[in-house]
């Protein structure tokens, strides 16, 4: 990458797969963003770029690189793989840190003062993943065996509900079919893993929708069958 490529990237503005950082203020905070990219669709952090897109460069390339190493090796579990490129600009450097979507999801961020957490990207933000999202991430591995699920009355009621209401939360589904939150969560995440429904994450909550016909077809590794009662 050269300065021309860098400027074109900056013109896109911060978003789902791109974040600007003037410098590293905290390895822990950087670990959250890097792991979120790895847990979602990958992304790039530009160190030495202000929030408004102004290129300022980093004061010490070595210091920033050491902090990035600390972020991924000490705070991320398992460690996140980061590709680093240095772009010189006006006697300073911009560090381009690229993270690919990981095959080892979920990546946790551990802090000695807190329980390990999982982060994902939502729009242009790094947010804490719900336990439902974490369950789905654990199953997103290319070598995962095809999933076989049973479609019973609770699943059928969900599909009927989503045909008319478009979305549902775990709490709403729990109340709708009169089961515990834990069981409702288990049913929903299994159906997400099967590709039958989709999970959508907002900054404070998740909701579920029916998958489109194309999405269901793309998830054809999953075997669906109905119980005897539903036939």
C-alpha positions in Angstrom: 0.0 0.0 0.0 1.3 3.5 -0.9 0.1 7.0 0.1 -2.3 7.1 -2.8 -4.0 3.8 -1.8 -4.1 5.1 1.8 -5.9 8.3 0.9 -8.4 6.4 -1.2 -9.1 4.1 1.8 -9.5 7.1 4.1 -12.0 8.7 1.7 -14.3 5.8 2.4 -14.6 7.0 6.0 -14.9 4.9 9.1 -17.4 2.1 9.0 -18.1 -1.6 9.5 -14.6 -2.7 8.3 -12.5 0.5 8.8 -11.5 2.5 11.9 -9.2 5.4 12.4 -6.9 5.8 15.4 -4.6 8.8 16.1 -2.6 6.6 18.4 -3.0 3.6 20.7 -4.3 4.9 24.1 -4.9 1.4 25.5 -3.8 -2.0 24.3 -7.0 -3.4 25.8 -9.2 -1.1 23.7 -7.3 -2.0 20.6 -7.7 -5.7 21.4 -11.5 -5.2 21.5 -11.5 -3.7 18.0 -9.0 -6.2 16.5 -10.9 -9.2 17.9 -14.2 -7.7 16.8 -12.9 -7.6 13.2 -11.7 -11.2 13.5 -15.1 -12.3 14.9 -17.1 -10.6 12.2 -16.0 -9.9 8.6 -12.4 -8.7 9.1 -11.3 -5.0 8.9 -8.6 -2.4 9.0 -7.4 0.0 11.7 -5.3 3.0 10.5 -3.0 4.2 13.2 -1.9 7.8 12.7 -5.3 9.0 11.2 -7.6 11.3 13.1 -11.3 10.8 13.4 -12.0 13.3 10.6 -9.6 11.5 8.3 -6.6 13.9 8.7 -3.3 12.0 8.4 -1.1 12.9 11.4 1.2 9.9 11.5 2.4 8.2 14.7 5.1 9.6 16.9 6.9 6.3 17.3 6.4 3.4 14.9 8.2 0.9 17.3 6.1 1.9 20.3 2.8 1.5 18.4 3.9 -1.8 16.9 4.9 -3.1 20.4 1.4 -2.1 21.7 -0.3 -3.8 18.9 1.7 -7.0 19.6 0.7 -6.7 23.3 -3.0 -6.2 22.3 -3.2 -9.4 20.2 -0.8 -11.6 22.3 -1.8 -10.7 25.8 -5.4 -9.6 25.6 -6.8 -11.7 22.8 -7.5 -15.4 23.3 -6.8 -17.0 21.0 -4.4 -14.4 19.6 -5.6 -12.5 16.5 -3.5 -12.6 13.4 -2.7 -9.0 12.2 -1.0 -8.0 9.0 1.0 -4.8 9.4 2.0 -2.4 6.6 3.8 0.9 7.1 3.0 3.9 4.9 5.5 6.9 5.2 3.9 10.4 5.1 5.6 13.7 5.8 8.4 12.2 7.8 6.0 10.2 9.9 4.4 6.8 9.4 0.8 5.5 9.2 0.4 1.9 10.4 -2.1 -0.1 8.5 -3.3 -3.1 10.6 -5.4 -5.6 8.7 -7.3 -8.4 10.3 -9.0 -11.1 8.2 -12.2 -12.9 9.3 -11.0 -15.7 11.6 -11.5 -19.5 11.3 -11.0 -19.7 15.1 -14.0 -17.8 16.4 -14.8 -16.6 18.9 -11.8 -14.6 20.0 -12.2 -13.5 23.6 -10.7 -10.4 25.2 -9.4 -11.0 28.6 -8.7 -8.4 31.3 -7.4 -9.4 34.7 -10.2 -7.3 36.3 -13.0 -8.8 34.3 -14.4 -12.0 32.9 -13.3 -12.6 29.2 -15.7 -11.0 26.7 -16.4 -11.4 23.0 -16.8 -8.4 20.8 -18.2 -8.0 17.3 -18.7 -5.1 14.8 -22.1 -3.5 14.4 -22.1 -0.7 11.8 -19.1 1.4 12.7 -19.0 0.3 16.4 -17.3 -2.4 18.4 -19.9 -3.9 20.7 -20.2 -6.7 23.3 -21.6 -9.9 21.8 -24.6 -11.6 23.4 -24.4 -15.2 24.5 -26.6 -16.1 21.5 -24.0 -14.5 19.1 -21.2 -16.3 20.9 -22.9 -19.6 20.4 -23.3 -18.9 16.6 -19.6 -17.8 16.4 -18.5 -21.1 17.9 -20.2 -22.9 15.1 -18.8 -20.7 12.3 -15.9 -23.0 11.2 -15.4 -24.2 7.6 -14.7 -27.8 8.8 -17.8 -28.0 11.0 -20.0 -31.1 10.4 -23.4 -30.5 8.8 -26.1 -29.8 11.4 -29.2 -31.9 11.7 -32.2 -30.3 13.4 -35.7 -31.3 14.3 -38.6 -29.0 13.5 -41.2 -29.4 16.3 -44.2 -27.4 17.4 -42.1 -24.6 19.0 -40.1 -24.1 15.8 -43.3 -24.2 13.7 -44.9 -21.6 16.0 -41.8 -19.4 15.5 -41.9 -19.6 11.7 -45.7 -18.8 11.7 -45.0 -15.8 14.0 -42.2 -14.5 11.8 -44.4 -14.7 8.7 -46.6 -11.9 10.2 -44.4 -10.1 12.7 -41.0 -10.0 10.8 -38.8 -10.2 14.0 -38.6 -11.5 17.5 -36.3 -11.3 20.5 -35.2 -14.1 22.8 -37.4 -12.7 25.6 -40.4 -12.4 23.3 -40.0 -15.9 22.0 -39.6 -17.3 25.5 -42.9 -15.7 26.5 -44.7 -16.6 23.2 -44.0 -20.4 23.6 -44.0 -20.3 27.4 -40.5 -21.7 28.0 -37.4 -20.5 29.9 -35.1 -17.9 28.4 -32.4 -20.5 28.3 -34.4 -22.9 26.2 -35.7 -20.2 23.9 -32.1 -19.1 23.3 -31.0 -22.6 22.6 -33.8 -23.1 20.0 -33.1 -19.8 18.3 -29.3 -20.2 18.1 -29.7 -23.7 16.7 -31.9 -22.4 13.9 -29.5 -19.6 13.2 -26.7 -22.2 12.9 -28.8 -24.2 10.6 -29.3 -21.1 8.3 -33.1 -21.1 8.7 -33.3 -17.8 10.6 -30.9 -14.9 10.9 -29.6 -13.1 14.0 -29.3 -9.3 13.9 -27.3 -7.4 16.5 -28.1 -3.9 17.6 -25.9 -2.1 20.1 -27.9 -3.3 23.1 -30.0 -6.3 21.9 -30.5 -9.0 19.3 -33.4 -9.9 17.2 -34.2 -12.8 14.9 -35.8 -12.9 11.4 -36.6 -15.5 8.8 -33.8 -16.2 6.4 -34.4 -15.5 2.7 -34.8 -18.3 0.3 -31.3 -17.6 -1.1 -29.8 -17.7 2.5 -31.6 -21.0 3.2 -30.2 -22.5 0.0 -26.7 -21.3 0.9 -27.1 -23.1 4.2 -28.0 -26.4 2.5 -25.3 -28.2 4.5 -27.9 -28.4 7.2 -30.4 -31.3 7.1 -33.9 -30.4 8.1 -36.6 -32.9 9.1 -39.9 -32.6 10.8 -41.0 -34.6 13.8 -43.8 -37.2 13.5 -46.2 -34.8 15.2 -45.7 -32.1 12.6 -46.4 -34.3 9.6 
